Structure formats: structure tokens, C-alpha cells
Amino acid sequence: MTHTNRYIQEQGMLEKIFIYTIAGFVVILKWLAIVLAPTLALGMVGLIISDIRDVMDMKLIFILMSLGALIGAILAETIRRKYGLIEFDGKLIGHPDIDGHNVLATKSTNS
């Protein structure tokens, strides 16, 4: 094997390592985004309860956010196993109701 061929193979290997590293980082961020949604939602519920009671109960907020993180982790793992995180995100982004095409505004060709 010549020096040039070895160099090309090493460059290809480094490129694959770089791409897989970036892809893994993206998947981790998508997993964390799914976990973060119920965590923040239950944190806001804790803030609302604290506001109603006129006492800032940090213990309640922490418990609710921990429960949200647990629910989010279970949800993220279920989505990861059933659909895949990238595929799930693609289904959300590519949904006809939110992709910019208003189905109801288009004229029907059947009438």
C-alpha cells in the first residue's frame, strides 16, 4: 500500500469518527430536549402552586421537577426505542398542519 492510499484511508476514518461524534451529540441533545419538556412543565406547575399558596416552596418545586425528569426520561426512552429520536423529530417537523401548508385554505378540486 502506498503512502497516498494510506493517507486517504486515514482521512476517511477520521471523517467517519467526526461524523459519528457529531451525530451522537445531536441524538443526546434531542433526548435531553424530550426530557426537558415535562421537567419544565411540572416546574411551572410547582411555581403556580407556590404562588397560590403565597409561599415559595422550593421542596415542592424540586420534587415536581424531579418527577417531570423521570417522566421525561421514560418518555424519551420509549420514543427512542419505538421510533428513533431523529425519526420522531422528523415526523413532528414534517407534519402537514405545521409545515406551512394550510390544508383548509386550498381549494378543493372535487367540487
MOPAC internal coordinates of N, CA, C and O (Angstrom, degrees):
PM7 1SCF
backbone

  N    0.0000 0     0.00 0     0.00 0    0    0    0
  C    1.4475 1     0.00 0     0.00 0    1    0    0
  C    1.5262 1   108.09 1     0.00 0    2    1    0
  O    1.2310 1   121.04 1   -48.45 1    3    2    1
  N    1.2954 1   115.61 1   131.55 1    3    2    1
  C    1.4577 1   119.39 1  -178.48 1    5    3    2
  C    1.5206 1   109.99 1   -78.70 1    6    5    3
  O    1.2310 1   121.97 1   -14.05 1    7    6    5
  N    1.3062 1   113.83 1   165.95 1    7    6    5
  C    1.4638 1   120.92 1   179.67 1    9    7    6
  C    1.5268 1   111.03 1   -62.44 1   10    9    7
  O    1.2310 1   120.00 1   142.03 1   11   10    9
  N    1.3233 1   117.61 1   -37.97 1   11   10    9
  C    1.4656 1   121.94 1  -178.94 1   13   11   10
  C    1.5238 1   111.10 1   -66.24 1   14   13   11
  O    1.2310 1   120.14 1   136.03 1   15   14   13
  N    1.3264 1   117.35 1   -43.97 1   15   14   13
  C    1.4656 1   120.48 1   179.13 1   17   15   14
  C    1.5231 1   111.55 1   -63.86 1   18   17   15
  O    1.2310 1   120.45 1   139.80 1   19   18   17
  N    1.3268 1   116.74 1   -40.20 1   19   18   17
  C    1.4581 1   120.97 1   178.36 1   21   19   18
  C    1.5240 1   110.22 1   -63.91 1   22   21   19
  O    1.2310 1   120.41 1   139.20 1   23   22   21
  N    1.3364 1   116.82 1   -40.80 1   23   22   21
  C    1.4624 1   121.65 1   178.93 1   25   23   22
  C    1.5318 1   110.44 1   -62.69 1   26   25   23
  O    1.2310 1   120.12 1   138.08 1   27   26   25
  N    1.3314 1   117.37 1   -41.92 1   27   26   25
  C    1.4683 1   121.48 1   179.81 1   29   27   26
  C    1.5273 1   110.19 1   -65.22 1   30   29   27
  O    1.2310 1   120.02 1   139.34 1   31   30   29
  N    1.3309 1   117.56 1   -40.66 1   31   30   29
  C    1.4623 1   120.59 1   178.54 1   33   31   30
  C    1.5230 1   111.07 1   -65.51 1   34   33   31
  O    1.2310 1   120.23 1   139.63 1   35   34   33
  N    1.3377 1   117.16 1   -40.37 1   35   34   33
  C    1.4606 1   120.49 1   178.70 1   37   35   34
  C    1.5221 1   110.65 1   -65.20 1   38   37   35
  O    1.2310 1   120.13 1   140.09 1   39   38   37
  N    1.3259 1   117.37 1   -39.91 1   39   38   37
  C    1.4615 1   120.94 1   178.16 1   41   39   38
  C    1.5273 1   110.30 1   -64.04 1   42   41   39
  O    1.2310 1   120.13 1   138.91 1   43   42   41
  N    1.3136 1   117.35 1   -41.09 1   43   42   41
  C    1.4625 1   120.91 1   177.50 1   45   43   42
  C    1.5184 1   111.92 1   -62.66 1   46   45   43
  O    1.2310 1   120.72 1   140.36 1   47   46   45
  N    1.3386 1   116.22 1   -39.64 1   47   46   45
  C    1.4534 1   120.79 1   179.25 1   49   47   46
  C    1.5267 1   110.52 1   -67.33 1   50   49   47
  O    1.2310 1   120.17 1   136.98 1   51   50   49
  N    1.3247 1   117.27 1   -43.02 1   51   50   49
  C    1.4623 1   120.59 1   178.25 1   53   51   50
  C    1.5242 1   111.05 1   -63.63 1   54   53   51
  O    1.2310 1   120.51 1   141.93 1   55   54   53
  N    1.3167 1   116.64 1   -38.07 1   55   54   53
  C    1.4620 1   120.78 1   178.56 1   57   55   54
  C    1.5270 1   110.68 1   -64.64 1   58   57   55
  O    1.2310 1   120.28 1   137.55 1   59   58   57
  N    1.3342 1   117.08 1   -42.45 1   59   58   57
  C    1.4640 1   120.54 1   177.89 1   61   59   58
  C    1.5231 1   111.34 1   -63.49 1   62   61   59
  O    1.2310 1   120.54 1   137.28 1   63   62   61
  N    1.3267 1   116.58 1   -42.72 1   63   62   61
  C    1.4638 1   120.34 1   178.64 1   65   63   62
  C    1.5207 1   110.12 1   -60.98 1   66   65   63
  O    1.2310 1   120.21 1   136.09 1   67   66   65
  N    1.3230 1   117.21 1   -43.91 1   67   66   65
  C    1.4599 1   121.71 1   179.24 1   69   67   66
  C    1.5300 1   110.94 1   -62.05 1   70   69   67
  O    1.2310 1   120.20 1   133.55 1   71   70   69
  N    1.3235 1   117.22 1   -46.45 1   71   70   69
  C    1.4654 1   121.34 1  -178.26 1   73   71   70
  C    1.5274 1   110.71 1   -64.49 1   74   73   71
  O    1.2310 1   119.92 1   136.66 1   75   74   73
  N    1.3371 1   117.76 1   -43.34 1   75   74   73
  C    1.4585 1   120.15 1   179.57 1   77   75   74
  C    1.5273 1   111.43 1   -66.84 1   78   77   75
  O    1.2310 1   120.01 1   146.45 1   79   78   77
  N    1.3190 1   117.59 1   -33.55 1   79   78   77
  C    1.4622 1   121.00 1   176.89 1   81   79   78
  C    1.5222 1   110.54 1   -65.49 1   82   81   79
  O    1.2310 1   120.28 1   133.17 1   83   82   81
  N    1.3168 1   117.07 1   -46.83 1   83   82   81
  C    1.4619 1   121.03 1   178.82 1   85   83   82
  C    1.5286 1   110.36 1   -64.05 1   86   85   83
  O    1.2310 1   119.99 1   137.34 1   87   86   85
  N    1.3297 1   117.61 1   -42.66 1   87   86   85
  C    1.4682 1   121.25 1   179.41 1   89   87   86
  C    1.5310 1   110.81 1   -62.06 1   90   89   87
  O    1.2310 1   120.18 1   138.08 1   91   90   89
  N    1.3196 1   117.27 1   -41.92 1   91   90   89
  C    1.4592 1   120.71 1   177.35 1   93   91   90
  C    1.5144 1   111.93 1   -63.29 1   94   93   91
  O    1.2310 1   120.67 1   140.02 1   95   94   93
  N    1.3266 1   116.33 1   -39.98 1   95   94   93
  C    1.4625 1   121.16 1   178.01 1   97   95   94
  C    1.5316 1   110.66 1   -63.13 1   98   97   95
  O    1.2310 1   120.04 1   138.24 1   99   98   97
  N    1.3217 1   117.53 1   -41.76 1   99   98   97
  C    1.4710 1   121.81 1   179.11 1  101   99   98
  C    1.5245 1   110.39 1   -64.18 1  102  101   99
  O    1.2310 1   120.03 1   137.18 1  103  102  101
  N    1.3193 1   117.55 1   -42.82 1  103  102  101
  C    1.4675 1   121.16 1   179.43 1  105  103  102
  C    1.5261 1   110.20 1   -63.65 1  106  105  103
  O    1.2310 1   120.03 1   138.82 1  107  106  105
  N    1.3171 1   117.54 1   -41.18 1  107  106  105
  C    1.4660 1   121.01 1   177.81 1  109  107  106
  C    1.5225 1   110.50 1   -62.16 1  110  109  107
  O    1.2310 1   119.96 1   136.98 1  111  110  109
  N    1.3320 1   117.69 1   -43.02 1  111  110  109
  C    1.4649 1   120.61 1   178.89 1  113  111  110
  C    1.5272 1   111.61 1   -64.34 1  114  113  111
  O    1.2310 1   120.05 1   141.22 1  115  114  113
  N    1.3148 1   117.51 1   -38.78 1  115  114  113
  C    1.4702 1   120.44 1   178.31 1  117  115  114
  C    1.5300 1   110.43 1   -66.97 1  118  117  115
  O    1.2310 1   119.87 1   141.07 1  119  118  117
  N    1.3177 1   117.85 1   -38.93 1  119  118  117
  C    1.4603 1   121.88 1   177.05 1  121  119  118
  C    1.5285 1   109.65 1   -62.84 1  122  121  119
  O    1.2310 1   120.61 1   134.49 1  123  122  121
  N    1.3312 1   116.44 1   -45.51 1  123  122  121
  C    1.4646 1   120.37 1   179.49 1  125  123  122
  C    1.5247 1   111.82 1   -64.80 1  126  125  123
  O    1.2310 1   119.92 1   145.61 1  127  126  125
  N    1.3270 1   117.76 1   -34.39 1  127  126  125
  C    1.4649 1   120.67 1   178.21 1  129  127  126
  C    1.5260 1   110.69 1   -64.40 1  130  129  127
  O    1.2310 1   120.30 1   141.14 1  131  130  129
  N    1.3268 1   117.04 1   -38.86 1  131  130  129
  C    1.4691 1   120.26 1   178.05 1  133  131  130
  C    1.5244 1   110.12 1   -67.82 1  134  133  131
  O    1.2310 1   119.95 1   141.76 1  135  134  133
  N    1.3200 1   117.71 1   -38.24 1  135  134  133
  C    1.4635 1   121.41 1   178.76 1  137  135  134
  C    1.5273 1   110.44 1   -68.91 1  138  137  135
  O    1.2310 1   120.50 1   143.94 1  139  138  137
  N    1.3082 1   116.65 1   -36.06 1  139  138  137
  C    1.4596 1   121.18 1  -174.86 1  141  139  138
  C    1.5247 1   113.14 1   -68.29 1  142  141  139
  O    1.2310 1   119.62 1   148.24 1  143  142  141
  N    1.3224 1   118.33 1   -31.76 1  143  142  141
  C    1.4692 1   121.09 1  -176.15 1  145  143  142
  C    1.5377 1   112.49 1   -60.38 1  146  145  143
  O    1.2310 1   118.38 1   124.29 1  147  146  145
  N    1.3348 1   120.69 1   -55.71 1  147  146  145
  C    1.4700 1   118.25 1   178.74 1  149  147  146
  C    1.5296 1   112.91 1   -69.45 1  150  149  147
  O    1.2310 1   120.27 1   153.36 1  151  150  149
  N    1.3302 1   117.08 1   -26.64 1  151  150  149
  C    1.4620 1   119.75 1   177.60 1  153  151  150
  C    1.5232 1   110.37 1   -63.08 1  154  153  151
  O    1.2310 1   120.57 1   130.85 1  155  154  153
  N    1.3269 1   116.51 1   -49.15 1  155  154  153
  C    1.4654 1   120.25 1   179.57 1  157  155  154
  C    1.5254 1   111.66 1   -69.10 1  158  157  155
  O    1.2310 1   120.24 1   143.60 1  159  158  157
  N    1.3330 1   117.15 1   -36.40 1  159  158  157
  C    1.4672 1   120.05 1   179.61 1  161  159  158
  C    1.5274 1   110.76 1   -62.43 1  162  161  159
  O    1.2310 1   120.08 1   133.41 1  163  162  161
  N    1.3196 1   117.45 1   -46.59 1  163  162  161
  C    1.4636 1   119.55 1   179.20 1  165  163  162
  C    1.5271 1   111.43 1   -72.02 1  166  165  163
  O    1.2310 1   119.92 1   152.20 1  167  166  165
  N    1.3281 1   117.75 1   -27.80 1  167  166  165
  C    1.4624 1   120.12 1   172.79 1  169  167  166
  C    1.5209 1   111.21 1   -63.70 1  170  169  167
  O    1.2310 1   120.47 1   140.08 1  171  170  169
  N    1.3312 1   116.71 1   -39.92 1  171  170  169
  C    1.4676 1   120.26 1   177.33 1  173  171  170
  C    1.5293 1   110.84 1   -68.22 1  174  173  171
  O    1.2310 1   120.22 1   143.90 1  175  174  173
  N    1.3311 1   117.19 1   -36.10 1  175  174  173
  C    1.4690 1   119.98 1   174.85 1  177  175  174
  C    1.5239 1   109.62 1   -61.19 1  178  177  175
  O    1.2310 1   120.06 1   138.10 1  179  178  177
  N    1.3189 1   117.50 1   -41.90 1  179  178  177
  C    1.4593 1   121.27 1   176.84 1  181  179  178
  C    1.5160 1   112.33 1   -62.26 1  182  181  179
  O    1.2310 1   120.37 1   140.24 1  183  182  181
  N    1.3342 1   116.91 1   -39.76 1  183  182  181
  C    1.4677 1   119.98 1   176.77 1  185  183  182
  C    1.5253 1   111.30 1   -65.55 1  186  185  183
  O    1.2310 1   120.10 1   139.97 1  187  186  185
  N    1.3181 1   117.41 1   -40.03 1  187  186  185
  C    1.4679 1   120.75 1   178.67 1  189  187  186
  C    1.5240 1   110.59 1   -64.90 1  190  189  187
  O    1.2310 1   120.36 1   136.55 1  191  190  189
  N    1.3306 1   116.92 1   -43.45 1  191  190  189
  C    1.4682 1   120.44 1   177.61 1  193  191  190
  C    1.5233 1   110.01 1   -62.14 1  194  193  191
  O    1.2310 1   120.24 1   137.71 1  195  194  193
  N    1.3312 1   117.14 1   -42.29 1  195  194  193
  C    1.4625 1   120.62 1   178.45 1  197  195  194
  C    1.5214 1   111.09 1   -63.80 1  198  197  195
  O    1.2310 1   120.37 1   141.95 1  199  198  197
  N    1.3275 1   116.89 1   -38.05 1  199  198  197
  C    1.4632 1   120.47 1   179.00 1  201  199  198
  C    1.5246 1   110.88 1   -67.16 1  202  201  199
  O    1.2310 1   120.20 1   139.45 1  203  202  201
  N    1.3162 1   117.22 1   -40.55 1  203  202  201
  C    1.4672 1   120.57 1   178.91 1  205  203  202
  C    1.5260 1   110.44 1   -64.59 1  206  205  203
  O    1.2310 1   120.56 1   141.21 1  207  206  205
  N    1.3210 1   116.54 1   -38.79 1  207  206  205
  C    1.4697 1   120.96 1  -178.66 1  209  207  206
  C    1.5236 1   112.76 1   -82.89 1  210  209  207
  O    1.2310 1   119.67 1   174.55 1  211  210  209
  N    1.3235 1   118.24 1    -5.45 1  211  210  209
  C    1.4750 1   124.21 1  -178.87 1  213  211  210
  C    1.5255 1   112.84 1    58.76 1  214  213  211
  O    1.2310 1   120.40 1  -153.57 1  215  214  213
  N    1.3251 1   116.85 1    26.43 1  215  214  213
  C    1.4624 1   122.39 1   176.52 1  217  215  214
  C    1.5210 1   107.32 1  -137.29 1  218  217  215
  O    1.2310 1   120.46 1   -52.93 1  219  218  217
  N    1.3334 1   116.72 1   127.07 1  219  218  217
  C    1.4633 1   120.22 1   178.42 1  221  219  218
  C    1.5275 1   107.92 1   -79.53 1  222  221  219
  O    1.2310 1   120.99 1   -81.74 1  223  222  221
  N    1.3102 1   115.72 1    98.26 1  223  222  221
  C    1.4597 1   122.42 1  -176.73 1  225  223  222
  C    1.5268 1   108.87 1   -95.45 1  226  225  223
  O    1.2310 1   120.71 1   -88.32 1  227  226  225
  N    1.3259 1   116.25 1    91.68 1  227  226  225
  C    1.4627 1   121.20 1  -177.75 1  229  227  226
  C    1.5260 1   111.82 1   -66.32 1  230  229  227
  O    1.2310 1   120.86 1   148.82 1  231  230  229
  N    1.3325 1   115.96 1   -31.18 1  231  230  229
  C    1.4603 1   119.26 1   179.13 1  233  231  230
  C    1.5331 1   110.49 1   -64.36 1  234  233  231
  O    1.2310 1   120.31 1   137.21 1  235  234  233
  N    1.3358 1   117.01 1   -42.79 1  235  234  233
  C    1.4578 1   121.50 1   178.33 1  237  235  234
  C    1.5256 1   110.70 1   -63.64 1  238  237  235
  O    1.2310 1   120.76 1   135.45 1  239  238  237
  N    1.3228 1   116.14 1   -44.55 1  239  238  237
  C    1.4664 1   120.36 1   179.72 1  241  239  238
  C    1.5255 1   110.17 1   -62.00 1  242  241  239
  O    1.2310 1   120.17 1   136.32 1  243  242  241
  N    1.3224 1   117.28 1   -43.68 1  243  242  241
  C    1.4615 1   121.32 1   179.21 1  245  243  242
  C    1.5288 1   111.28 1   -63.09 1  246  245  243
  O    1.2310 1   120.53 1   137.38 1  247  246  245
  N    1.3315 1   116.58 1   -42.62 1  247  246  245
  C    1.4714 1   120.14 1   179.58 1  249  247  246
  C    1.5214 1   110.39 1   -63.90 1  250  249  247
  O    1.2310 1   120.21 1   134.94 1  251  250  249
  N    1.3362 1   117.21 1   -45.06 1  251  250  249
  C    1.4621 1   120.06 1  -179.86 1  253  251  250
  C    1.5257 1   111.81 1   -66.00 1  254  253  251
  O    1.2310 1   120.19 1   140.75 1  255  254  253
  N    1.3342 1   117.24 1   -39.25 1  255  254  253
  C    1.4665 1   119.37 1   178.17 1  257  255  254
  C    1.5265 1   111.04 1   -67.95 1  258  257  255
  O    1.2310 1   120.15 1   144.08 1  259  258  257
  N    1.3210 1   117.31 1   -35.92 1  259  258  257
  C    1.4697 1   120.22 1   176.14 1  261  259  258
  C    1.5220 1   110.70 1   -65.24 1  262  261  259
  O    1.2310 1   120.74 1   138.57 1  263  262  261
  N    1.3290 1   116.19 1   -41.43 1  263  262  261
  C    1.4618 1   120.31 1   176.27 1  265  263  262
  C    1.5308 1   110.34 1   -62.81 1  266  265  263
  O    1.2310 1   120.46 1   138.94 1  267  266  265
  N    1.3320 1   116.72 1   -41.06 1  267  266  265
  C    1.4635 1   120.85 1   177.14 1  269  267  266
  C    1.5182 1   112.02 1   -63.12 1  270  269  267
  O    1.2310 1   120.32 1   140.52 1  271  270  269
  N    1.3308 1   117.00 1   -39.48 1  271  270  269
  C    1.4642 1   120.28 1   178.45 1  273  271  270
  C    1.5288 1   110.84 1   -66.09 1  274  273  271
  O    1.2310 1   120.33 1   141.27 1  275  274  273
  N    1.3206 1   116.97 1   -38.73 1  275  274  273
  C    1.4655 1   120.61 1   177.45 1  277  275  274
  C    1.5302 1   110.70 1   -65.45 1  278  277  275
  O    1.2310 1   120.62 1   133.58 1  279  278  277
  N    1.3233 1   116.41 1   -46.42 1  279  278  277
  C    1.4717 1   120.42 1   177.48 1  281  279  278
  C    1.5255 1   110.02 1   -61.35 1  282  281  279
  O    1.2310 1   120.48 1   137.80 1  283  282  281
  N    1.3309 1   116.68 1   -42.20 1  283  282  281
  C    1.4620 1   120.74 1   179.76 1  285  283  282
  C    1.5168 1   112.43 1   -64.16 1  286  285  283
  O    1.2310 1   120.18 1   140.47 1  287  286  285
  N    1.3301 1   117.27 1   -39.53 1  287  286  285
  C    1.4655 1   120.26 1   178.80 1  289  287  286
  C    1.5270 1   110.79 1   -65.80 1  290  289  287
  O    1.2310 1   120.63 1   138.82 1  291  290  289
  N    1.3281 1   116.40 1   -41.18 1  291  290  289
  C    1.4678 1   119.69 1   177.15 1  293  291  290
  C    1.5211 1   110.14 1   -64.07 1  294  293  291
  O    1.2310 1   120.61 1   136.36 1  295  294  293
  N    1.3334 1   116.43 1   -43.64 1  295  294  293
  C    1.4626 1   121.00 1   178.82 1  297  295  294
  C    1.5290 1   111.27 1   -62.92 1  298  297  295
  O    1.2310 1   120.40 1   135.53 1  299  298  297
  N    1.3296 1   116.84 1   -44.47 1  299  298  297
  C    1.4677 1   120.66 1  -179.24 1  301  299  298
  C    1.5276 1   111.30 1   -63.63 1  302  301  299
  O    1.2310 1   120.31 1   139.28 1  303  302  301
  N    1.3151 1   117.01 1   -40.72 1  303  302  301
  C    1.4631 1   119.73 1   178.55 1  305  303  302
  C    1.5228 1   111.90 1   -68.44 1  306  305  303
  O    1.2310 1   120.57 1   142.20 1  307  306  305
  N    1.3325 1   116.51 1   -37.80 1  307  306  305
  C    1.4688 1   119.75 1   176.90 1  309  307  306
  C    1.5219 1   110.53 1   -63.06 1  310  309  307
  O    1.2310 1   120.65 1   134.76 1  311  310  309
  N    1.3202 1   116.36 1   -45.24 1  311  310  309
  C    1.4697 1   120.88 1   178.87 1  313  311  310
  C    1.5248 1   110.26 1   -64.18 1  314  313  311
  O    1.2310 1   120.39 1   137.56 1  315  314  313
  N    1.3361 1   116.85 1   -42.44 1  315  314  313
  C    1.4682 1   120.48 1  -179.05 1  317  315  314
  C    1.5237 1   111.19 1   -61.34 1  318  317  315
  O    1.2310 1   120.64 1   137.33 1  319  318  317
  N    1.3269 1   116.37 1   -42.67 1  319  318  317
  C    1.4674 1   119.62 1  -178.32 1  321  319  318
  C    1.5212 1   112.90 1   -74.97 1  322  321  319
  O    1.2310 1   120.43 1   143.11 1  323  322  321
  N    1.3280 1   116.78 1   -36.89 1  323  322  321
  C    1.4666 1   119.93 1  -174.43 1  325  323  322
  C    1.5273 1   112.45 1   -81.60 1  326  325  323
  O    1.2310 1   119.93 1   135.00 1  327  326  325
  N    1.3304 1   117.74 1   -45.00 1  327  326  325
  C    1.4638 1   121.52 1  -174.82 1  329  327  326
  C    1.5215 1   113.27 1  -115.22 1  330  329  327
  O    1.2310 1   120.21 1   145.02 1  331  330  329
  N    1.3196 1   117.21 1   -34.98 1  331  330  329
  C    1.4560 1   122.23 1  -167.46 1  333  331  330
  C    1.5194 1   107.77 1    96.75 1  334  333  331
  O    1.2310 1   120.11 1   -39.93 1  335  334  333
  N    1.3174 1   117.40 1   140.07 1  335  334  333
  C    1.4637 1   120.43 1  -174.48 1  337  335  334
  C    1.5187 1   112.62 1   -67.41 1  338  337  335
  O    1.2310 1   120.22 1   139.43 1  339  338  337
  N    1.3206 1   117.19 1   -40.57 1  339  338  337
  C    1.4633 1   120.39 1  -179.35 1  341  339  338
  C    1.5273 1   110.04 1   -68.57 1  342  341  339
  O    1.2310 1   120.23 1   137.01 1  343  342  341
  N    1.3218 1   117.16 1   -42.99 1  343  342  341
  C    1.4617 1   120.89 1   179.70 1  345  343  342
  C    1.5246 1   111.03 1   -64.52 1  346  345  343
  O    1.2310 1   120.31 1   139.46 1  347  346  345
  N    1.3271 1   117.02 1   -40.54 1  347  346  345
  C    1.4594 1   121.55 1   178.58 1  349  347  346
  C    1.5230 1   110.69 1   -62.37 1  350  349  347
  O    1.2310 1   120.71 1   135.17 1  351  350  349
  N    1.3164 1   116.24 1   -44.83 1  351  350  349
  C    1.4618 1   120.53 1   178.53 1  353  351  350
  C    1.5271 1   110.37 1   -63.82 1  354  353  351
  O    1.2310 1   120.44 1   140.81 1  355  354  353
  N    1.3127 1   116.77 1   -39.19 1  355  354  353
  C    1.4619 1   120.54 1   177.64 1  357  355  354
  C    1.5185 1   112.16 1   -64.16 1  358  357  355
  O    1.2310 1   120.48 1   142.18 1  359  358  357
  N    1.3419 1   116.69 1   -37.82 1  359  358  357
  C    1.4617 1   119.92 1   177.43 1  361  359  358
  C    1.5215 1   110.86 1   -65.39 1  362  361  359
  O    1.2310 1   120.36 1   142.29 1  363  362  361
  N    1.3228 1   116.92 1   -37.71 1  363  362  361
  C    1.4614 1   119.75 1   178.60 1  365  363  362
  C    1.5212 1   111.49 1   -68.23 1  366  365  363
  O    1.2310 1   120.57 1   135.83 1  367  366  365
  N    1.3143 1   116.51 1   -44.17 1  367  366  365
  C    1.4621 1   120.75 1  -176.97 1  369  367  366
  C    1.5187 1   110.95 1   -71.13 1  370  369  367
  O    1.2310 1   119.71 1   143.52 1  371  370  369
  N    1.3224 1   118.15 1   -36.48 1  371  370  369
  C    1.4532 1   121.58 1  -175.69 1  373  371  370
  C    1.5158 1   114.82 1   -89.41 1  374  373  371
  O    1.2310 1   119.63 1  -167.60 1  375  374  373
  N    1.3090 1   118.30 1    12.40 1  375  374  373
  C    1.4619 1   120.92 1  -178.48 1  377  375  374
  C    1.5238 1   110.04 1   -68.64 1  378  377  375
  O    1.2310 1   119.35 1   -42.75 1  379  378  377
  N    1.3368 1   118.85 1   137.25 1  379  378  377
  C    1.4697 1   121.46 1  -175.63 1  381  379  378
  C    1.5267 1   114.19 1   -60.81 1  382  381  379
  O    1.2310 1   119.89 1   152.78 1  383  382  381
  N    1.3274 1   117.82 1   -27.22 1  383  382  381
  C    1.4595 1   119.47 1  -179.11 1  385  383  382
  C    1.5188 1   113.02 1   -73.65 1  386  385  383
  O    1.2310 1   119.92 1   158.37 1  387  386  385
  N    1.3292 1   117.76 1   -21.63 1  387  386  385
  C    1.4595 1   119.28 1  -176.16 1  389  387  386
  C    1.5194 1   113.68 1  -121.47 1  390  389  387
  O    1.2310 1   119.52 1  -170.53 1  391  390  389
  N    1.3260 1   118.51 1     9.47 1  391  390  389
  C    1.4582 1   119.14 1  -178.09 1  393  391  390
  C    1.5253 1   113.13 1   -93.08 1  394  393  391
  O    1.2310 1   120.17 1  -169.62 1  395  394  393
  N    1.3271 1   117.28 1    10.38 1  395  394  393
  C    1.4550 1   120.09 1   176.30 1  397  395  394
  C    1.5073 1   114.06 1    98.67 1  398  397  395
  O    1.2310 1   119.81 1   173.41 1  399  398  397
  N    1.3088 1   117.96 1    -6.59 1  399  398  397
  C    1.4603 1   121.41 1   179.04 1  401  399  398
  C    1.5225 1   108.62 1  -101.75 1  402  401  399
  O    1.2310 1   120.62 1   -63.98 1  403  402  401
  N    1.3071 1   116.42 1   116.02 1  403  402  401
  C    1.4523 1   120.79 1   178.33 1  405  403  402
  C    1.5219 1   108.38 1   -87.19 1  406  405  403
  O    1.2310 1   120.81 1   -72.17 1  407  406  405
  N    1.3072 1   116.05 1   107.83 1  407  406  405
  C    1.4597 1   121.37 1  -175.75 1  409  407  406
  C    1.5254 1   111.04 1   -64.89 1  410  409  407
  O    1.2310 1   119.91 1   142.57 1  411  410  409
  N    1.3212 1   117.78 1   -37.43 1  411  410  409
  C    1.4574 1   121.01 1  -177.35 1  413  411  410
  C    1.5273 1   112.36 1   -73.51 1  414  413  411
  O    1.2310 1   120.10 1   154.49 1  415  414  413
  N    1.3284 1   117.40 1   -25.51 1  415  414  413
  C    1.4615 1   120.49 1  -177.45 1  417  415  414
  C    1.5246 1   112.36 1   -80.70 1  418  417  415
  O    1.2310 1   120.01 1   160.58 1  419  418  417
  N    1.3203 1   117.58 1   -19.42 1  419  418  417
  C    1.4649 1   119.24 1  -179.98 1  421  419  418
  C    1.5167 1   109.68 1   -76.14 1  422  421  419
  O    1.2310 1   120.88 1   -36.25 1  423  422  421
  N    1.3135 1   115.92 1   143.75 1  423  422  421
  C    1.4661 1   120.43 1  -178.27 1  425  423  422
  C    1.5227 1   109.65 1   -75.81 1  426  425  423
  O    1.2310 1   121.34 1   -39.87 1  427  426  425
  N    1.2845 1   115.05 1   140.13 1  427  426  425
  C    1.4592 1   121.00 1   178.84 1  429  427  426
  C    1.5204 1   109.72 1   -78.45 1  430  429  427
  O    1.2310 1   120.42 1   -43.55 1  431  430  429
  N    1.3064 1   116.81 1   136.45 1  431  430  429
  C    1.4637 1   121.24 1   178.85 1  433  431  430
  C    1.5183 1   111.35 1   -89.54 1  434  433  431
  O    1.2310 1   120.49 1   171.98 1  435  434  433
  N    1.3447 1   116.67 1    -8.02 1  435  434  433
  C    1.4600 1   120.67 1  -178.15 1  437  435  434
  C    1.5208 1   113.24 1   -84.20 1  438  437  435
  O    1.2310 1   118.90 1   166.37 1  439  438  437
  N    1.3197 1   119.70 1   -13.63 1  439  438  437
  C    1.4663 1   120.83 1  -175.85 1  441  439  438
  C    1.4932 1   113.69 1   -91.88 1  442  441  439
  O    1.2310 1   120.10 1   180.00 1  443  442  441

